[in-house]
């Protein structure tokens, strides 16, 4: 296999992990197989004893899936990785593989709704205590840590209101406590932010989002040290079975070839649309890490190379006005997905965060007037025109 470690990122995303069959194909091969055959019974025994490298069963590993994992390792700068069937499978596995009854997890309260469910509902069922904190408040992180704390968990920027968490500061606290920092980096993408550079021990992604980038396939991935992946995560995944399908892995591999190009265009469009919304008299609040009005603009700049493609804002009024705007949009579609080639808008209070109590939503700063946009690859002027005509109808 060609050594690509000194190649530029874009070159690695085209070539890293290539594993050609004897046919010498240019595109990565798609291995749609559940099982594998062995040259001998002795070889089968050696593979199951982990004395010989090779594939056993596609729930444990698959050549196409491994290409995806290897390419993501190069992108993130991680020692090892394991792919999963969905982003939530990645989050759940990353946490549960290292926690047991009597342990404690501290998490930022600004999390995707399903992530909050895992932290504050699922894990306590198995005897793991949890504490939610304002992720922006480093003193709150420090105060929440106990001798039983094993994991600190956050996402930055957060879903849905794009709070920024100082990863280096939280990582320092984790190391002092002998705990690990797990970062969900889905909003920033590994193109704009590499949590490992700021001390994160484990990084998780929903590959369904920007990595696929065109709304086709579900997938997830967990990245970290070789010791963590091989000795804690791999066994958990092997026994519980949230395996990524080889076909979905192949789609992700091909999508990675254009990830940097797509993310740059996403950011170009987001910057222009955010500037338009910031100046509109029917927008009462704009939240975008790449805009100077963001309260953590300087911290965002120190961690991210650009502001990303997620923009949140409040319309003047309430839920009725927010719904009216979403319904009036023509190019922009209503969907709770994100990271797609198409621009998508959702009302978090009634979709992605609908299971939170009104008090919990208010604690996050989420209002009935809040909307979240995932900005796509369309022409920026067309997107601005779409929002201009929709805002005029409120």
Number of C-alpha atoms within 10 A of each C-alpha: 8 9 10 15 11 8 12 9 17 17 12 20 25 18 20 27 25 21 18 13 10 6 7 10 10 9 14 20 18 16 16 13 12 14 13 12 11 13 7 9 9 9 16 18 13 14 15 13 10 10 10 12 11 17 18 17 14 22 19 19 21 25 23 25 25 21 22 28 24 21 23 28 20 18 18 23 17 20 15 20 28 27 30 28 22 20 24 21 23 27 26 17 23 25 21 18 17 15 19 16 12 13 20 25 26 26 26 23 23 30 26 17 17 15 22 19 14 17 26 18 15 15 22 18 11 14 14 22 20 20 17 19 20 17 26 19 13 16 13 15 22 17 9 16 20 13 10 15 23 23 23 26 25 24 28 27 25 22 21 28 24 22 23 23 24 18 26 17 14 26 22 17 20 25 14 11 17 14 21 24 27 29 24 27 21 26 26 25 25 22 19 19 23 22 28 21 13 16 20 24 23 23 27 28 28 27 26 25 24 28 31 26 23 16 16 12 19 20 26 27 26 29 28 25 14 14 11 19 21 15 12 16 24 18 14 18 21 15 10 10 15 21 22 24 23 23 15 21 30 22 18 29 30 17 18 24 19 16 21 19 12 21 26 17 19 27 21 20 23 27 22 15 20 23 16 15 24 18 11 14 10 16 18 16 17 23 23 28 30 25 21 12 13 18 14 19 16 14 15 25 13 11 22 22 14 21 25 29 32 31 26 24 23 23 25 17 15 13 19 12 20 22 18 14 21 20 14 18 20 14 15 22 17 16 14 15 16 26 30 23 21 19 24 22 25 24 26 24 22 12 12 17 20 13 15 15 11 14 10 14 18 13 13 17 12 21 18 21 22 28 25 22 25 26 30 28 21 16 11 19 11 12 22 18 16 16 21 16 14 17 23 10 12 16
